[in-house]
Amino acid sequence: MWRTKAAAACVICRSLAHSNYGIKRKSPLQNLHLVSRSIHHPYHPSLKFQRRPLRISLQQFSSLNRLPLRKTKLLNVKYGYQSYRNFWLARLASRLLKIRYLILGSAVGGGYTAKKTYDQWKDMMPDLDEYKWIIPDFIWELDEHIDLEKLIKALPDADDLAKLLPDFEKIGESFTSLKGIFSPGTPGETAFRATDQGYDSDKQYKKVSDKEKIDQLQEELLRTQLKYQRMLERLEKENKELRKLVLQRDDKGIHQRKLKKSLIDMYSEVLDILSDYDASYNTQDHLPRVVVVGDQSAGKTSVLEMIAQARIFPRGSGEMMTRSPVKVTLSEGPHHVALFKDSSREFDLTKEEDLAALRNEIEIRMRNSVKEGCTVSTETISLSVKGPGLQRMVLVDLPGVISTVTSGMAPDTKETIFSISKAYMQNPNAIILCIQDGSVDAERSIVTDLVSQMDPQGKRTIFVLTKVDLAEKNVASPSRIQQIIEGKLFPMKALGYFAVVTGKGNSSESIESIKEYEEEFFQNSKLLKTSMLKAHQVTTKNLSLAVSDCFWKMVRESVEQQADAFKATRFNLETEWKNNYPRLRELDRNELFEKAKNEILDEVISLTQVTPKHWEEILQKTLWERVSTHVIENIYLPAAQTMNSGTFNTTVDIKLKQWTDKQLPNKAVEVAWETLQEEFSRFMTEQKGKEHDDIFDKLKQAVKEESIKRHKWNERAEDSLRVIQHNALEDRSISDKQQWDAAIHFMEETLQSRLKDTESVIEDMVGPDWKKRWLYWISRTKEQNIRNETKNELEKLIKCNEEHAAYLANDEVTTVRKNLEARGITVDPCLIKDTWHQIYRRYFLKTALNHCNLCRRGFYYYQRHFVDSELECNDIVLFWRIQRMLAITANTLRQQLTNTEVRRLEKNVKEVLEDFAEDNEKKVKLLTGKRVQLAEDLKKVREIQEKLEAFIEALHQEK
């Protein structure tokens, strides 16, 4: 009976399947779910566990449309057995309505399961926010070319998107209603129970294999990270080559435009000016830079070299190599080169020869900066490194912190290093790159305490653990490395923690080999596999990216505040200058030096304007003052003691020849050189009224002294001068009466001058005469009384013999001594001879002056060679020869001065000024005062402010 009814139902269904009723649609049976078909058609040929694809009409059954379910109308079938067919049609319709809910629930349940699986996978994926640096820079610049606001407006709102999601509350209700569709024992319940059993077995399998899946997922994640890291490196390499080509094209001028300075170069210039700025002034340097600090041999220099991608620093095994701060400016460029701030030479960092020369130059500069008796220096060495792919930033490598002063170091080395490190770290905007050696015990670290004192909150500190490969090999507990990285072993806090490997300890390793070794180590390291370290915390590449980002963030946050501070300082300095020096231009030390240089050169040129007459008068007068004593004492007086004219002339000729050969030319050159110095000094020190500026006095004096020290007279001048002087002295022919009278006048002036000197000496010997004693109440000393009595006795001796010789005989000395002893005066024979020399000298000079008066009429007798005349005027001829020699010598020296020596002196002055111009210490020492210092501060502050404003403008343009 049941089979008969089932067969009848199949006939009805087939009739429904073949009937169209004017509607072009698929048969309801074909739209039934598999379970529904199993209920109605257990013997249908399609029920052999073959799941046909669901074909659900979206318009009727989709829950996305939120439409109410409609009841299916019963079909009027024109066959027999109407009551029986109507019964089956009613049951079929009710079943179809239940199947619609079943299909809807299945779809909703599948969607919910898919969403839950998606959420689980989403939670398992790593946070990609930390990998934003992977995206090239040009992606962030797309907003300049694509209007993203229009795209955002074109997308639907969040409310519209929410309408498209399924209603999960109704889905839950559908699940509860599905349990009531089938009664216990039905085939549907059996099917669901089988499904529940499969789900329970899957759940149990998941519990068993969770640990294995986690391990597999971690390994797969590491492989994926390494894969993308390699892809990133390959893209970076291609990007580097492309940027290199672009920069090379710009260098060749293909775009026919002048390249602007990069931001980092502009910023580095500001820091260079600030390093030269007077630190004692109240404006402090708070501009950001990356300060690299660490214990000695902790790997500071190696980390810096990895960031710069070149082995640029001198290296040593355990000894202190960094002896002064080294400021390294990293920037991007077409070629990998390095150059110093004060040099134009470029070192090609791709060539080993240039690298060795650069390391040697850095070491030389460090040693030269260290003062005698010190180990380290505060003087900063400024170095710029350019290359494709370098991260733009400014780093300062400081000497390593030490705990003990060893032999060969200055006693204050430890304190000096601490003070240098604190001076750089106390800058509130400085980024502290704290380097810690991972191969030694953390408790031995000194630098961490120092860093924690300067940055207690760790808001600007980046901690770097070096030599992680040695640490992992030597440390028994790997979790200790994790504690170090996480900052749990130190009291210091940090903005970020990184672990790097800087090679195997071989100084000959290249940067590429170190990179490969570092990547290979972290790929196989347990620190990553066990999630002790995150992928973004390892490798120097990630470190350089993080440091660069932190550096530029700090720059953007603080640079405008610093610009405002320098603007206020500039206003204060300008106000002070206007109040103190309202009528003077603001000239700094270099400008003042240039002004003084021009004045000095003008004064040197003024030497050429001195008239020949003035030169010759000065030279002749000075030369006679220098040689007159020799002429009188060694030539004239000995010759005058002779008895006849022949002997006089012979003696004079011999002594003049000896004098000319040995002394006279040298004396003449000395006189000329001293005369040039005196005239040069006169022009240099002469005040020029209101235009004179006493601020240049020290500089002019130093230039004068140094120029005179460097100047040497032409050695060949003496030889030529000797010949000229010898010829002049051999001439005895006085041509006219005028020359004769001039010679007599010259002789009289000379003898009177000597007589006056002699009178002064005698007065000092015998004391004041009676007039001075009565007028000025001055008395003679005992010795003066003895000399006075001796003088009186000697004068009596001369009166008795007016033609007495120049020297006293021994018996004459005895006679004078006995005469004085008879009057109770004891006299030493030496005193008698000494007094006699001055008395006879005075007598001789007076006699010679009288003879000059007699010879005024002797020119006529001279022309006749004094024949038939008792008058002999050979001494007049001698003084004429001396006078003529002086005139000729003065003329010769004047020509040498004006034609040669003045120009050589000018050249020496220029050389001295050029040397002083290059010596800043000299300029600071010679150009001093409040005015100079105020102008210097004003110039520096203006320059810093202008460069900061230009940098800020360029920074805004880049943003």
ABEGO torsion letter per residue (X at the ends): XAAAAAAAAAAAAAAAAABAGGBBBBBAAAABBAAAAAAABAABAAABGBBBBBBBBAAAABAAAGBBBBBBBBBBBBBBGAAAAAAAAAAAAAAAAAAAAAAAAAAAAAAAAAAAAAAAAAAABBBAAAAAAABBAAAAAAAAABBAAAAAAABBBAAAAAAABBBAAAAAAAAAAAAAABBBGBAAAAAAAAAAAAAAAAAAAAAAAAAAAAAAAAAAAAAAAAAAAAAAAAAAAAAAAAAAAAAAAAAAGAAGBBBBBBAAAAAAAAAAAAAABBAABABBBABBBBBBBEBBGAGAAAAAAAAAGBBABBBBBGBBABABBBBBBBBBBABBBBBBAABABBBBAABAAAAAAAAAAAAAAAAAABBBGBABBABBBBBBBBEBGBBBBBBBBBBBBBABBBBGBBAAAAAAAAAAAAAAAABAABBBBBBBBAABBAAABAAAAAAAAABAAGAABBBBBBGAAAAAAABABAAAAAAAAAGAABABBBABBBBBBAEAGBAABBAAAAAAAAAAAAAABAAAAAGABBAAABEAAAAAAAAAAAAAAAAAAAAAAAAAAAAAAAAAAAAAAAAABAABBBBBAAAAAAAAAAAAAAAAAAAAABBAAAAAAAAAAAAAAAAAAAAAAAAAAAAAABABAAAAAAAAAAAAAAAAAAAAAAAAAAAAAAAAAAAAAAAAABBBEAABBAAAAAAAAAAAAAAAAABBBBAAAAAAAAAAAAAAAABABBABAAAAAAAAAAAAAAAAAAAAAAAAAAAAAAEBBAAAAAAAGBBBBAAAAAAAAAAAAAAAAAAABAABBABBBAAAAAAAAAAAAAAGBBBBAAAAAAAAAAAAAAAAAAAAAAAAAAAAAAAAAAAAGGBGBABBAAAAAAAAAAAAAAAAAAAAAAAAAAAAAAAAAAAAAAAAAAAAAABAAAAAAABBEAAAAAAAAAAAAAAAAAAAAAAAAAAAAAX
